[in-house]
């Protein structure tokens, strides 16, 4: 399973804190996973997840869309950070 | 023979308020090796609010926030002769004037303490997974990231803090 989590404005706009997804070839990379997720809710998720500044972290490390995903990975999507 | 001590690093993320005098004392390990301590405290500021903003809420990514700031502290010890470095960052609901974040660094001499403290704060602002939301009578609004924050981090060069 892939453990997908959302934070801050992304979580709010999707109306969802996260989900579990069976790992498959269709979500073998961050990019293909995003494409899968964009199809949810009749495409309503696309606007949020296709945002240019969206950040993805796999197992607590920021990555780009080419990053390969393995079973049991934790994949987080969140907006640019504003701490401090 | 000179033995470089292993730097003492710590990161605390939580809702509880913090005591800056106690935190400063905790940067001294008891052998008087520290000739200098530099610290920074960040507060919830009034004029960053718009309208009738009454509170600031901070969200974080449990696990990653700690790891990210720990990596920044480690980078600081690679670049400067740091003896101790600590960060405390509050999350949850805060009010104007409340303490949000504290960074403290000890070193033998002041140049390293000053630089490392500023470096840590600049990278925390640019990289640490934390998000601020303003609450007011009229509703809620997520604070937007500023390009000046990522700009201040990149001025330290040598790639990112990871």
gemmi code that builds the backbone of each chain (N, CA, C; Angstrom):
import gemmi

chains = {
    "A": [
        ("UNK", (0.841, -1.213, 0.000), (0.000, 0.000, 0.000), (0.873, 1.260, 0.000)),
        ("UNK", (0.423, 2.274, -0.682), (1.050, 3.597, -0.574), (0.230, 4.390, 0.443)),
        ("UNK", (0.933, 5.062, 1.361), (0.264, 5.873, 2.375), (0.374, 7.325, 1.931)),
        ("UNK", (-0.743, 7.881, 1.475), (-0.724, 9.229, 0.899), (-1.314, 10.189, 1.911)),
        ("UNK", (-0.607, 11.301, 2.150), (-1.081, 12.294, 3.118), (-1.020, 13.691, 2.511)),
        ("UNK", (-1.951, 14.503, 2.939), (-2.020, 15.888, 2.457), (-1.940, 16.833, 3.647)),
        ("UNK", (-1.413, 18.048, 3.411), (-1.291, 19.012, 4.499), (-1.775, 20.374, 4.079)),
        ("UNK", (-2.162, 21.167, 5.099), (-2.477, 22.587, 4.954), (-3.542, 22.811, 3.879)),
        ("UNK", (-3.301, 23.804, 3.019), (-4.326, 24.195, 2.054), (-4.683, 23.038, 1.110)),
        ("UNK", (-3.737, 22.189, 0.795), (-3.992, 21.047, -0.100), (-5.012, 20.114, 0.538)),
        ("UNK", (-4.808, 19.794, 1.816), (-5.727, 18.934, 2.556), (-7.125, 19.548, 2.585)),
        ("UNK", (-7.156, 20.858, 2.816), (-8.431, 21.562, 2.925), (-9.172, 21.575, 1.597)),
        ("UNK", (-8.446, 21.875, 0.509), (-9.110, 21.990, -0.789), (-9.544, 20.638, -1.338)),
        ("UNK", (-8.827, 19.578, -0.978), (-9.250, 18.246, -1.398), (-10.348, 17.708, -0.477)),
        ("UNK", (-10.457, 18.288, 0.721), (-11.427, 17.800, 1.703), (-11.066, 16.413, 2.208)),
        ("UNK", (-9.754, 16.148, 2.275), (-9.304, 14.790, 2.583), (-7.916, 14.844, 3.214)),
        ("UNK", (-7.686, 14.219, 4.396), (-6.363, 14.262, 5.020), (-5.380, 13.267, 4.411)),
        ("UNK", (-5.906, 12.278, 3.685), (-5.018, 11.289, 3.075), (-5.785, 10.043, 2.684)),
        ("UNK", (-5.090, 9.098, 2.066), (-5.733, 7.840, 1.695), (-4.672, 6.762, 1.501)),
        ("UNK", (-5.142, 5.536, 1.459), (-4.263, 4.408, 1.171), (-4.571, 3.936, -0.243)),
        ("UNK", (-3.522, 3.668, -0.995), (-3.714, 3.223, -2.373), (-2.848, 2.005, -2.619)),
        ("UNK", (-3.419, 1.011, -3.254), (-2.660, -0.182, -3.608), (-1.546, 0.219, -4.570)),
        ("UNK", (-0.309, -0.175, -4.288), (0.783, 0.117, -5.227), (0.565, -0.708, -6.500)),
        ("UNK", (0.808, -0.060, -7.661), (0.755, -0.783, -8.939), (1.647, -0.055, -9.929)),
        ("UNK", (1.772, -0.588, -11.120), (2.571, 0.054, -12.173), (2.013, 1.429, -12.519)),
        ("UNK", (0.718, 1.612, -12.274), (0.086, 2.896, -12.604), (0.468, 3.998, -11.615)),
        ("UNK", (1.071, 3.615, -10.485), (1.602, 4.641, -9.584), (3.040, 4.282, -9.224)),
        ("UNK", (3.818, 3.995, -10.260), (5.203, 3.589, -10.082), (6.118, 4.772, -9.804)),
        ("UNK", (5.677, 5.972, -10.204), (6.435, 7.194, -9.898), (5.489, 8.229, -9.299)),
        ("UNK", (6.074, 9.284, -8.739), (5.261, 10.372, -8.189), (4.375, 10.964, -9.277)),
        ("UNK", (4.952, 11.140, -10.470), (4.197, 11.722, -11.589), (2.986, 10.897, -11.965)),
        ("UNK", (3.162, 9.582, -12.068), (2.031, 8.738, -12.462), (1.025, 8.613, -11.314)),
        ("UNK", (1.500, 8.640, -10.090), (0.586, 8.656, -8.950), (-0.276, 9.913, -8.984)),
        ("UNK", (0.363, 11.060, -9.239), (-0.380, 12.332, -9.300), (-1.454, 12.251, -10.359)),
        ("UNK", (-1.124, 11.672, -11.504), (-2.077, 11.532, -12.606), (-3.259, 10.677, -12.169)),
        ("UNK", (-2.986, 9.604, -11.440), (-4.049, 8.750, -10.891), (-4.949, 9.547, -9.961)),
        ("UNK", (-4.321, 10.298, -9.043), (-5.085, 11.055, -8.045), (-5.899, 12.168, -8.706)),
        ("UNK", (-5.362, 12.735, -9.788), (-6.052, 13.840, -10.473), (-7.384, 13.411, -11.052)),
        ("UNK", (-7.570, 12.107, -11.241), (-8.807, 11.638, -11.840), (-9.914, 11.455, -10.811)),
        ("UNK", (-9.562, 11.578, -9.545), (-10.549, 11.349, -8.498), (-11.561, 12.483, -8.430)),
        ("UNK", (-12.730, 12.176, -7.850), (-13.790, 13.175, -7.666), (-14.126, 13.854, -8.990)),
        ("UNK", (-14.280, 13.058, -10.029), (-14.617, 13.570, -11.358), (-13.678, 14.659, -11.838)),
        ("UNK", (-12.408, 14.533, -11.502), (-11.415, 15.500, -11.959), (-11.290, 16.718, -11.071)),
        ("UNK", (-12.049, 16.786, -9.976), (-11.983, 17.964, -9.098), (-10.635, 18.078, -8.392)),
        ("UNK", (-9.971, 16.939, -8.235), (-8.662, 16.959, -7.575), (-7.569, 17.504, -8.486)),
        ("UNK", (-7.833, 17.538, -9.786), (-6.785, 17.915, -10.748), (-6.267, 19.326, -10.491)),
        ("UNK", (-7.213, 20.243, -10.236), (-6.807, 21.649, -10.058), (-5.827, 21.801, -8.887)),
        ("UNK", (-6.086, 21.072, -7.806), (-5.242, 21.185, -6.611), (-3.900, 20.493, -6.831)),
        ("UNK", (-3.936, 19.298, -7.411), (-2.712, 18.486, -7.510), (-1.857, 18.850, -8.714)),
        ("UNK", (-2.392, 19.625, -9.651), (-1.587, 20.039, -10.793), (-1.000, 21.427, -10.579)),
        ("UNK", (-1.226, 21.996, -9.405), (-0.679, 23.294, -9.054), (0.835, 23.287, -9.207)),
        ("UNK", (1.360, 24.359, -9.813), (2.788, 24.423, -10.141), (3.705, 24.311, -8.922)),
        ("UNK", (3.306, 24.932, -7.825), (4.188, 24.997, -6.648), (3.979, 23.849, -5.664)),
        ("UNK", (3.159, 22.881, -6.034), (2.896, 21.761, -5.132), (4.189, 21.018, -4.828)),
        ("UNK", (4.402, 20.695, -3.555), (5.610, 19.980, -3.161), (5.231, 18.543, -2.815)),
        ("UNK", (6.104, 17.601, -3.214), (5.893, 16.200, -2.862), (7.080, 15.705, -2.038)),
        ("UNK", (6.791, 14.959, -0.972), (7.843, 14.328, -0.180), (7.539, 12.839, -0.095)),
        ("UNK", (8.542, 12.011, -0.328), (8.396, 10.564, -0.170), (9.253, 10.141, 1.023)),
        ("UNK", (8.634, 9.497, 1.979), (9.332, 9.090, 3.211), (10.143, 10.235, 3.808)),
        ("UNK", (9.502, 11.399, 3.862), (10.033, 12.590, 4.535), (11.151, 13.293, 3.784)),
        ("UNK", (11.330, 12.989, 2.486), (12.334, 13.694, 1.697), (11.660, 14.300, 0.473)),
        ("UNK", (11.906, 15.602, 0.229), (11.299, 16.264, -0.930), (11.864, 15.663, -2.221)),
        ("UNK", (10.979, 15.354, -3.170), (11.371, 14.705, -4.425), (10.670, 15.383, -5.590)),
        ("UNK", (11.077, 15.000, -6.814), (10.352, 15.501, -7.986), (9.508, 14.369, -8.588)),
        ("UNK", (8.796, 14.702, -9.694), (7.830, 13.765, -10.263), (8.468, 12.473, -10.767)),
        ("UNK", (9.758, 12.487, -11.047), (10.423, 11.300, -11.583), (10.709, 10.251, -10.512)),
        ("UNK", (10.552, 10.612, -9.256), (10.903, 9.697, -8.158), (10.101, 8.404, -8.224)),
        ("UNK", (10.789, 7.264, -8.140), (10.109, 5.970, -8.166), (9.481, 5.700, -6.805)),
        ("UNK", (8.332, 5.034, -6.817), (7.630, 4.698, -5.586), (7.644, 3.187, -5.354)),
        ("UNK", (7.756, 2.798, -4.094), (7.750, 1.386, -3.745), (6.616, 1.130, -2.764)),
        ("UNK", (6.227, -0.119, -2.648), (5.178, -0.482, -1.710), (5.553, -0.027, -0.302)),
        ("UNK", (4.573, 0.496, 0.413), (4.759, 0.983, 1.785), (5.338, 2.383, 1.918)),
        ("UNK", (5.604, 3.043, 0.792), (6.104, 4.417, 0.849), (5.023, 5.339, 1.413)),
        ("UNK", (5.479, 6.394, 2.134), (4.583, 7.458, 2.561), (4.805, 8.623, 1.606)),
        ("UNK", (3.750, 9.058, 0.947), (3.844, 10.125, -0.059), (3.003, 11.300, 0.409)),
        ("UNK", (3.642, 12.445, 0.574), (2.929, 13.624, 1.072), (2.901, 14.702, 0.006)),
        ("UNK", (1.785, 15.407, -0.067), (1.653, 16.545, -0.969), (1.287, 17.763, -0.128)),
        ("UNK", (1.998, 18.882, -0.350), (1.702, 20.070, 0.438), (2.145, 21.331, -0.287)),
        ("UNK", (1.620, 22.481, 0.165), (1.969, 23.745, -0.483), (3.334, 24.248, 0.020)),
        ("UNK", (3.880, 25.296, -0.622), (5.118, 25.905, -0.124), (4.988, 26.246, 1.359)),
        ("UNK", (6.096, 26.071, 2.096), (6.056, 26.153, 3.551), (6.106, 27.590, 4.052)),
        ("UNK", (5.547, 27.789, 5.242), (5.477, 29.152, 5.793), (5.743, 29.155, 7.296)),
        ("UNK", (6.686, 28.328, 7.740), (6.997, 28.273, 9.173), (7.955, 29.356, 9.584)),
        ("UNK", (8.371, 29.304, 10.843), (9.381, 30.209, 11.350), (8.822, 31.522, 11.876)),
    ],
    "B": [
        ("UNK", (46.694, 16.538, 21.405), (45.735, 16.097, 20.375), (44.428, 16.850, 20.573)),
        ("UNK", (43.898, 17.409, 19.485), (42.621, 18.131, 19.574), (41.496, 17.171, 19.261)),
        ("UNK", (40.544, 17.095, 20.140), (39.376, 16.257, 19.879), (38.189, 17.182, 19.691)),
        ("UNK", (37.562, 17.136, 18.504), (36.363, 17.949, 18.291), (35.167, 17.254, 18.914)),
        ("UNK", (34.502, 17.901, 19.858), (33.366, 17.240, 20.488), (32.227, 17.093, 19.499)),
        ("UNK", (31.432, 16.055, 19.656), (30.226, 15.893, 18.840), (29.235, 16.969, 19.237)),
        ("UNK", (28.748, 17.741, 18.276), (27.792, 18.801, 18.633), (26.521, 18.225, 19.220)),
        ("UNK", (25.947, 18.946, 20.213), (24.685, 18.523, 20.796), (23.568, 19.257, 20.073)),
        ("UNK", (22.693, 18.495, 19.404), (21.631, 19.092, 18.594), (20.281, 18.642, 19.109)),
        ("UNK", (19.291, 19.535, 19.113), (17.941, 19.070, 19.423), (16.885, 19.916, 18.744)),
        ("UNK", (15.769, 19.274, 18.427), (14.622, 19.917, 17.788), (13.386, 19.563, 18.591)),
        ("UNK", (12.607, 20.560, 18.980), (11.356, 20.317, 19.701), (10.217, 20.976, 18.937)),
        ("UNK", (9.229, 20.183, 18.553), (8.034, 20.717, 17.885), (6.854, 20.410, 18.793)),
        ("UNK", (6.067, 21.401, 19.161), (4.927, 21.133, 20.036), (4.154, 22.389, 20.358)),
        ("UNK", (3.050, 22.212, 21.078), (2.192, 23.354, 21.389), (2.691, 24.169, 22.573)),
        ("UNK", (3.459, 23.551, 23.457), (3.834, 24.221, 24.709), (4.706, 25.447, 24.454)),
        ("UNK", (4.513, 26.458, 25.284), (5.359, 27.641, 25.227), (6.741, 27.280, 25.763)),
        ("UNK", (7.728, 28.152, 25.523), (9.075, 27.843, 25.956), (9.677, 29.003, 26.736)),
        ("UNK", (10.701, 28.663, 27.543), (11.386, 29.619, 28.417), (12.747, 29.912, 27.789)),
        ("UNK", (12.931, 31.121, 27.252), (14.156, 31.379, 26.493), (15.398, 31.421, 27.390)),
        ("UNK", (15.253, 31.822, 28.642), (16.414, 31.827, 29.542), (16.866, 30.402, 29.828)),
        ("UNK", (15.902, 29.527, 30.058), (16.216, 28.119, 30.327), (16.851, 27.478, 29.090)),
        ("UNK", (16.313, 27.802, 27.925), (16.861, 27.241, 26.687), (18.291, 27.724, 26.470)),
        ("UNK", (18.549, 29.008, 26.723), (19.904, 29.526, 26.546), (20.878, 28.798, 27.475)),
        ("UNK", (20.478, 28.606, 28.730), (21.370, 27.909, 29.685), (21.648, 26.499, 29.219)),
        ("UNK", (20.676, 25.880, 28.549), (20.840, 24.483, 28.119), (21.855, 24.335, 26.991)),
        ("UNK", (22.288, 25.449, 26.398), (23.318, 25.382, 25.355), (24.714, 25.264, 25.937)),
        ("UNK", (24.836, 25.405, 27.259), (26.141, 25.276, 27.899), (26.250, 23.894, 28.501)),
        ("UNK", (27.299, 23.176, 28.120), (27.442, 21.776, 28.515), (28.198, 21.592, 29.826)),
        ("UNK", (28.626, 22.673, 30.440), (29.201, 22.565, 31.786), (30.718, 22.574, 31.830)),
        ("UNK", (31.375, 22.633, 30.653), (32.836, 22.642, 30.657), (33.413, 23.986, 30.203)),
        ("UNK", (32.527, 25.014, 30.107), (32.932, 26.373, 29.723), (33.660, 26.421, 28.378)),
        ("UNK", (33.357, 25.484, 27.470), (33.953, 25.521, 26.130), (33.287, 26.602, 25.285)),
        ("UNK", (32.048, 26.975, 25.679), (31.285, 27.932, 24.880), (31.699, 29.354, 25.225)),
        ("UNK", (32.355, 30.035, 24.256), (32.685, 31.447, 24.456), (31.569, 32.339, 23.947)),
        ("UNK", (30.682, 31.780, 23.136), (29.639, 32.591, 22.506), (28.355, 31.795, 22.351)),
        ("UNK", (27.223, 32.489, 22.593), (25.902, 31.919, 22.303), (25.131, 32.977, 21.514)),
        ("UNK", (24.552, 32.565, 20.380), (23.692, 33.456, 19.607), (22.315, 32.817, 19.549)),
        ("UNK", (21.271, 33.630, 19.768), (19.913, 33.087, 19.739), (18.991, 33.983, 18.933)),
        ("UNK", (17.871, 33.406, 18.506), (16.822, 34.142, 17.807), (15.488, 33.690, 18.384)),
        ("UNK", (14.568, 34.656, 18.604), (13.195, 34.321, 19.001), (12.238, 34.966, 18.014)),
        ("UNK", (11.283, 34.193, 17.477), (10.269, 34.722, 16.574), (8.923, 34.792, 17.278)),
        ("UNK", (8.197, 35.881, 17.035), (6.900, 36.112, 17.697), (5.784, 36.273, 16.680)),
        ("UNK", (4.539, 36.051, 17.094), (3.382, 36.345, 16.260), (3.231, 37.863, 16.253)),
        ("UNK", (3.406, 38.480, 15.068), (3.481, 39.929, 14.967), (2.133, 40.503, 14.594)),
        ("UNK", (1.815, 41.659, 15.126), (0.508, 42.260, 14.866), (0.302, 42.668, 13.427)),
        ("UNK", (1.258, 43.363, 12.791), (0.924, 43.923, 11.493), (1.066, 42.936, 10.342)),
        ("UNK", (1.285, 41.647, 10.642), (1.219, 40.677, 9.551), (-0.222, 40.210, 9.372)),
        ("UNK", (-1.082, 40.754, 10.195), (-2.494, 40.394, 10.096), (-3.231, 41.374, 9.211)),
        ("UNK", (-4.308, 40.936, 8.666), (-5.169, 41.840, 7.898), (-6.560, 41.768, 8.505)),
        ("UNK", (-7.267, 42.807, 8.476), (-8.620, 42.800, 9.043), (-8.580, 42.592, 10.532)),
        ("UNK", (-9.474, 41.768, 11.056), (-9.577, 41.564, 12.498), (-8.958, 40.242, 12.907)),
        ("UNK", (-7.742, 39.962, 12.375), (-7.150, 38.665, 12.664), (-6.901, 38.514, 14.156)),
        ("UNK", (-7.366, 37.423, 14.706), (-7.292, 37.247, 16.148), (-6.356, 36.120, 16.559)),
        ("UNK", (-6.019, 35.232, 15.639), (-5.154, 34.118, 16.022), (-4.392, 33.601, 14.812)),
        ("UNK", (-3.301, 32.906, 15.081), (-2.496, 32.275, 14.036), (-2.427, 30.788, 14.365)),
        ("UNK", (-2.713, 29.965, 13.387), (-2.650, 28.519, 13.627), (-1.504, 27.928, 12.822)),
        ("UNK", (-0.705, 27.090, 13.462), (0.441, 26.476, 12.781), (0.246, 24.981, 12.659)),
        ("UNK", (0.340, 24.486, 11.426), (0.241, 23.046, 11.159), (1.639, 22.528, 10.802)),
        ("UNK", (1.908, 21.264, 11.144), (3.198, 20.695, 10.760), (3.009, 19.272, 10.254)),
        ("UNK", (4.063, 18.646, 9.799), (4.049, 17.282, 9.270), (4.819, 16.424, 10.278)),
        ("UNK", (4.077, 15.773, 11.186), (4.738, 14.995, 12.239), (5.754, 14.025, 11.644)),
        ("UNK", (6.979, 14.086, 12.146), (8.045, 13.225, 11.634), (8.926, 13.987, 10.666)),
        ("UNK", (8.340, 14.548, 9.611), (9.167, 15.221, 8.614), (9.657, 16.584, 9.098)),
        ("UNK", (8.814, 17.299, 9.837), (9.240, 18.614, 10.319), (10.488, 18.474, 11.189)),
        ("UNK", (10.446, 17.516, 12.103), (11.608, 17.300, 12.981), (12.832, 16.919, 12.154)),
        ("UNK", (12.633, 15.997, 11.222), (13.744, 15.486, 10.422), (14.370, 16.613, 9.590)),
        ("UNK", (13.505, 17.443, 9.019), (13.963, 18.541, 8.172), (14.814, 19.529, 8.970)),
        ("UNK", (14.346, 19.898, 10.158), (15.092, 20.869, 10.967), (16.362, 20.228, 11.513)),
        ("UNK", (16.309, 18.955, 11.864), (17.502, 18.241, 12.314), (18.571, 18.270, 11.216)),
        ("UNK", (18.161, 18.105, 9.960), (19.110, 18.133, 8.835), (19.732, 19.525, 8.702)),
        ("UNK", (18.930, 20.557, 8.928), (19.443, 21.926, 8.867), (20.474, 22.136, 9.971)),
        ("UNK", (20.182, 21.657, 11.188), (21.151, 21.781, 12.282), (22.438, 21.044, 11.934)),
        ("UNK", (22.315, 19.857, 11.363), (23.502, 19.083, 10.984), (24.347, 19.845, 9.972)),
        ("UNK", (23.684, 20.451, 8.959), (24.416, 21.252, 7.971), (25.161, 22.394, 8.639)),
        ("UNK", (24.539, 23.010, 9.637), (25.201, 24.107, 10.355), (26.482, 23.605, 11.022)),
        ("UNK", (26.459, 22.383, 11.565), (27.656, 21.866, 12.240), (28.738, 21.482, 11.237)),
        ("UNK", (28.337, 21.192, 9.989), (29.326, 20.876, 8.946), (30.047, 22.152, 8.515)),
        ("UNK", (29.294, 23.253, 8.486), (29.853, 24.509, 7.983), (30.582, 25.325, 9.043)),
        ("UNK", (30.155, 25.216, 10.303), (30.760, 26.002, 11.388), (31.080, 25.126, 12.586)),
        ("UNK", (32.060, 25.553, 13.424), (32.411, 24.767, 14.618), (31.397, 24.978, 15.745)),
        ("UNK", (30.216, 24.411, 15.564), (29.116, 24.553, 16.526), (29.296, 23.547, 17.655)),
        ("UNK", (29.077, 23.990, 18.885), (29.126, 23.071, 20.031), (27.729, 22.528, 20.339)),
        ("UNK", (26.726, 23.412, 20.393), (25.335, 22.993, 20.575), (24.436, 23.817, 19.666)),
        ("UNK", (23.359, 23.220, 19.175), (22.376, 23.972, 18.386), (21.010, 23.391, 18.660)),
        ("UNK", (20.053, 24.277, 18.956), (18.703, 23.792, 19.283), (17.666, 24.652, 18.589)),
        ("UNK", (16.553, 24.014, 18.242), (15.401, 24.725, 17.711), (14.160, 24.277, 18.480)),
        ("UNK", (13.328, 25.250, 18.850), (11.998, 24.934, 19.382), (11.002, 25.655, 18.483)),
        ("UNK", (10.005, 24.930, 17.975), (8.991, 25.559, 17.122), (7.618, 25.130, 17.618)),
        ("UNK", (6.785, 26.142, 17.911), (5.441, 25.829, 18.394), (4.507, 25.576, 17.227)),
        ("UNK", (3.487, 24.774, 17.487), (2.411, 24.536, 16.527), (1.094, 24.713, 17.283)),
        ("UNK", (0.009, 24.691, 16.531), (-1.302, 24.899, 17.172), (-1.719, 26.352, 17.091)),
        ("UNK", (-2.627, 26.738, 17.975), (-3.228, 28.066, 17.906), (-2.451, 29.064, 18.768)),
        ("UNK", (-1.970, 30.158, 18.155), (-1.186, 31.168, 18.868), (-1.845, 32.535, 18.721)),
        ("UNK", (-1.539, 33.431, 19.681), (-2.126, 34.773, 19.695), (-1.065, 35.815, 19.395)),
        ("UNK", (-1.463, 37.029, 18.978), (-0.482, 38.097, 18.740), (0.411, 38.290, 19.952)),
        ("UNK", (1.730, 38.391, 19.702), (2.681, 38.558, 20.797), (3.226, 37.243, 21.344)),
        ("UNK", (2.620, 36.128, 20.980), (3.104, 34.825, 21.449), (4.438, 34.476, 20.808)),
        ("UNK", (5.248, 33.711, 21.532), (6.482, 33.166, 20.959), (6.113, 32.051, 19.987)),
        ("UNK", (6.800, 32.031, 18.815), (6.554, 30.955, 17.847), (7.764, 30.025, 17.793)),
        ("UNK", (8.962, 30.604, 17.632), (10.146, 29.796, 17.323), (11.369, 30.346, 18.056)),
        ("UNK", (12.258, 29.424, 18.422), (13.525, 29.801, 19.069), (14.648, 28.998, 18.449)),
        ("UNK", (15.752, 29.701, 18.107), (16.956, 29.049, 17.593), (18.115, 29.486, 18.475)),
        ("UNK", (18.931, 28.544, 18.920), (20.100, 28.897, 19.733), (21.304, 28.095, 19.298)),
        ("UNK", (22.458, 28.760, 19.249), (23.707, 28.101, 18.845), (24.818, 28.516, 19.803)),
        ("UNK", (25.617, 27.557, 20.239), (26.811, 27.907, 21.020), (28.049, 27.469, 20.249)),
        ("UNK", (29.116, 28.238, 20.442), (30.376, 27.949, 19.770), (31.487, 28.567, 20.604)),
        ("UNK", (32.741, 28.277, 20.255), (33.846, 28.858, 21.014), (33.899, 30.378, 20.800)),
        ("UNK", (33.630, 30.796, 19.550), (33.758, 32.216, 19.209), (32.514, 32.735, 18.518)),
        ("UNK", (32.359, 34.067, 18.501), (31.063, 34.653, 18.095), (30.745, 34.525, 16.613)),
        ("UNK", (31.747, 34.545, 15.717), (31.452, 34.550, 14.274), (30.630, 33.323, 13.894)),
        ("UNK", (31.039, 32.159, 14.364), (30.339, 30.916, 14.039), (28.937, 30.909, 14.651)),
        ("UNK", (28.822, 31.394, 15.886), (27.512, 31.396, 16.560), (26.529, 32.277, 15.804)),
        ("UNK", (26.950, 33.491, 15.448), (26.079, 34.422, 14.709), (25.667, 33.813, 13.368)),
        ("UNK", (26.665, 33.354, 12.596), (26.372, 32.856, 11.245), (25.493, 31.615, 11.277)),
        ("UNK", (25.825, 30.669, 12.136), (25.056, 29.417, 12.200), (23.611, 29.686, 12.611)),
        ("UNK", (23.420, 30.589, 13.553), (22.060, 30.911, 14.015), (21.228, 31.482, 12.865)),
        ("UNK", (21.808, 32.413, 12.108), (21.081, 33.023, 10.998), (20.826, 31.998, 9.886)),
        ("UNK", (21.831, 31.184, 9.600), (21.703, 30.122, 8.590), (20.534, 29.202, 8.938)),
        ("UNK", (20.475, 28.752, 10.198), (19.429, 27.822, 10.630), (18.059, 28.455, 10.459)),
        ("UNK", (17.927, 29.700, 10.858), (16.629, 30.370, 10.748), (16.238, 30.571, 9.286)),
        ("UNK", (17.183, 30.977, 8.447), (16.890, 31.176, 7.021), (16.430, 29.880, 6.369)),
        ("UNK", (17.092, 28.760, 6.687), (16.725, 27.491, 6.075), (15.433, 26.928, 6.647)),
        ("UNK", (15.182, 27.207, 7.927), (13.921, 26.778, 8.535), (12.746, 27.439, 7.809)),
        ("UNK", (12.882, 28.736, 7.545), (11.809, 29.475, 6.868), (11.583, 28.921, 5.454)),
        ("UNK", (12.660, 28.505, 4.790), (12.550, 28.078, 3.391), (12.129, 26.615, 3.240)),
        ("UNK", (12.522, 25.759, 4.178), (12.393, 24.310, 3.961), (11.519, 23.539, 4.948)),
        ("UNK", (11.403, 23.992, 6.189), (10.749, 23.142, 7.201), (9.244, 23.049, 6.943)),
        ("UNK", (8.681, 21.824, 6.928), (7.249, 21.666, 6.659), (6.388, 22.173, 7.811)),
        ("UNK", (6.026, 23.452, 7.712), (5.128, 24.106, 8.670), (4.303, 25.087, 7.847)),
        ("UNK", (3.034, 25.284, 8.239), (2.175, 26.190, 7.495), (1.349, 27.022, 8.470)),
        ("UNK", (1.236, 28.324, 8.151), (0.527, 29.260, 9.030), (-0.830, 29.612, 8.436)),
        ("UNK", (-1.822, 29.703, 9.313), (-3.161, 30.109, 8.886), (-3.660, 31.205, 9.816)),
        ("UNK", (-4.128, 32.306, 9.231), (-4.663, 33.413, 10.026), (-6.147, 33.195, 10.270)),
        ("UNK", (-6.567, 33.412, 11.514), (-7.993, 33.330, 11.855), (-8.498, 34.725, 12.188)),
        ("UNK", (-9.698, 35.063, 11.718), (-10.281, 36.359, 12.061), (-11.792, 36.191, 12.172)),
        ("UNK", (-12.455, 37.297, 12.506), (-13.921, 37.229, 12.640), (-14.569, 36.909, 11.305)),
        ("UNK", (-13.902, 37.316, 10.214), (-14.508, 37.127, 8.894), (-14.157, 35.780, 8.267)),
        ("UNK", (-13.241, 35.040, 8.864), (-12.903, 33.731, 8.302), (-11.455, 33.352, 8.528)),
        ("UNK", (-10.946, 32.465, 7.641), (-9.580, 31.963, 7.785), (-8.847, 32.134, 6.460)),
        ("UNK", (-7.510, 32.322, 6.565), (-6.719, 32.495, 5.332), (-5.338, 31.898, 5.536)),
        ("UNK", (-4.891, 31.044, 4.610), (-3.537, 30.498, 4.681), (-2.541, 31.584, 4.286)),
        ("UNK", (-1.463, 31.711, 5.049), (-0.395, 32.660, 4.720), (0.334, 32.129, 3.486)),
        ("UNK", (0.653, 33.035, 2.550), (1.362, 32.637, 1.331), (2.862, 32.654, 1.563)),
        ("UNK", (3.564, 31.684, 0.981), (5.028, 31.654, 1.077), (5.611, 32.859, 0.348)),
        ("UNK", (6.701, 33.407, 0.887), (7.331, 34.589, 0.287), (8.600, 34.177, -0.461)),
        ("UNK", (8.783, 34.738, -1.649), (9.997, 34.415, -2.407), (11.232, 34.950, -1.676)),
        ("UNK", (11.051, 35.971, -0.847), (12.202, 36.520, -0.110), (12.748, 35.495, 0.885)),
        ("UNK", (11.882, 34.602, 1.398), (12.363, 33.586, 2.338), (13.262, 32.576, 1.643)),
        ("UNK", (12.842, 32.096, 0.451), (13.718, 31.153, -0.261), (14.952, 31.887, -0.763)),
        ("UNK", (14.823, 33.177, -1.041), (15.961, 33.992, -1.463), (17.014, 34.094, -0.378)),
        ("UNK", (16.571, 34.317, 0.868), (17.522, 34.435, 1.987), (18.267, 33.117, 2.199)),
        ("UNK", (17.605, 31.995, 1.992), (18.279, 30.702, 2.167), (19.333, 30.512, 1.095)),
        ("UNK", (18.995, 30.841, -0.153), (19.928, 30.562, -1.253), (21.173, 31.435, -1.180)),
        ("UNK", (21.112, 32.551, -0.441), (22.308, 33.401, -0.335), (23.447, 32.719, 0.418)),
        ("UNK", (23.157, 31.608, 1.142), (24.222, 30.897, 1.850), (25.012, 29.996, 0.920)),
        ("UNK", (24.521, 29.806, -0.329), (25.241, 29.047, -1.340), (25.405, 27.592, -0.970)),
        ("UNK", (26.337, 26.903, -1.603), (26.681, 25.517, -1.315), (25.478, 24.601, -1.397)),
        ("UNK", (24.509, 24.886, -2.287), (23.348, 24.021, -2.424), (22.404, 24.156, -1.250)),
        ("UNK", (21.481, 23.197, -1.072), (20.496, 23.348, -0.006), (20.981, 22.662, 1.266)),
        ("UNK", (20.155, 22.730, 2.291), (20.585, 22.254, 3.609), (20.406, 20.759, 3.769)),
        ("UNK", (19.836, 20.066, 2.770), (19.517, 18.628, 2.941), (20.771, 17.775, 2.915)),
    ],
}
model = gemmi.Model(1)
for chain_id, residues in chains.items():
    chain = gemmi.Chain(chain_id)
    for i, (resn, *xyz) in enumerate(residues, 1):
        res = gemmi.Residue()
        res.name, res.seqid = resn, gemmi.SeqId(i, " ")
        for name, pos in zip(("N", "CA", "C"), xyz):
            atom = gemmi.Atom()
            atom.name, atom.element = name, gemmi.Element(name[0])
            atom.pos, atom.b_iso = gemmi.Position(*pos), 0.0
            res.add_atom(atom)
        chain.add_residue(res)
    model.add_chain(chain)
structure = gemmi.Structure()
structure.add_model(model)
structure.setup_entities()
